[in-house]
């Protein structure tokens, strides 16, 4: 009987450890920024678009412009991909926006916003990610 209890406890511990590993693991094919905004732009923020991709906010100190791209984890058949960028607070209309059916990413879209907070988003097939009121300086 004691051997059965140890085995059950060991199995429960192993299952819990495995579940923690699965929940905390990064997506197998997470999107990565590959310079889509052009020379002089560096990623300053990013946000997951559910499990479908990532939205990247890049900035160029030489131009004072922000850039956003919404990128799928894996390229494939064209789906609706959208990117939006504006000086915070943005209401229901994104001053800089691109949305269409893309195989990989939407954008780059640009906005001059030196020393101002920005709102930015990416949306892939209805799933949205992004942030509001960030990168204020």
N, C-alpha and C positions, 0 to 999 in steps of 0.2 A: 504494500500500500504506500509506503513512503517513497518508493521509486516512482510510482505513478504521479504523486504530488510534485516531485522535483521535475519530472518531465513536463507536466502541465505548466508549471511556473516558468520553466525554461522556454517552452513554446510560446507562452504569452509574452514574455520579454522579447523574444525574437520577432514576433509579429508586431509589437509596439515599435521596436527599433526600425523595422522595415517600413512601417507606415510613416514614421517620422522622416525617413530618408526620401520616400516618395513625395510627401507633401512639400518638403523643403528644397527639392531638387529644381534647378533651373530648366526651362524648356529645352528640349534637345536641339532645337533649331532656332534659337533666339536671334532676332534681327540685330545686325551690327551696322554702325555708321561707317560709310566708306568714302567720305569726302563729297557726298552728293551736293553740298552747298557751294563747293568751289574752294579755290585757294584762299587761305587766310581765315577760314572759318573753323572754329573749334567747338565741340559739343560742350555746352555748359549745363544742360539738364536733359532728362529723358523720363519717359513714363511708359509703362506697359499698356498695350491696347488689348486687354484681356489676355488670352493665350494666342491671339492672332498676329501680334507684331509689337512694334515699339514706335513711339513718336519721339523725335529728337529735336531739341532746340539748340541751335548753334549761334555763335556770335563772332563778328569780326570787329576787333577794336580799331582797326584802321578806317573802316567805313561807318562804324556805329550802327550797323544793321544786324538785326536778328534774322535767322532763317529757320524754317521748320520743314521737316519731311516726316511723313507717316509711312513706315516701311513694314511690309509683311515678313513674317518669319521665314517663309519659303515662297519663292516665286512660283506661279502656276497660271492657271486659266484666269483671265481678267475678271476681277470683282470690283465692287465699288470701294474705292479708297479715297479718303478726304483728309485735308490738312487745313488748319485755320490758325491765324495769328493776328493779334491786335493789342493795342495799348489798353491796359487794365483801367477800368472795368469794361469788358466787352459785353454787350447785351446779347440779343439774339442774332446779330449780323456780324460776321467776321470780316473786318476791313481787308485782310489779305486771305484769300481762300482759293483752294483748288480741289475739285472733286470730279472724278470720272472713273471709268472702268480701266484699271491698270493691272498689269501682271506682277509688279514688284512694289512700287511706291508712288505716293503723291507728293508733289513739290519738286524742287524746292520753291518755297514762297518766301518773300523778303519784306521787311518792314524796318524803317528807321525808328529806333526807340531808345537812343542813348539816354541814360539816366532816368528811365521810366520803367515802371513795372509792366510786364506783359502777361497776357492770357494766351495759351496755345493749346491746340488739341490735334488729335489724329483719330480717325474713325475708319474701321475696316468692317464692311458688311454689317453695319449697325452697332458694332461694339466700339465704345469710345474710351480714350485715355487722354490725359493731358493735365495741365495745372493752370491755376488762375493766380494772378498777383505775384508773380515770381520774377527773379533776376532783375531787381530794381536799381541796380547801380551801374 
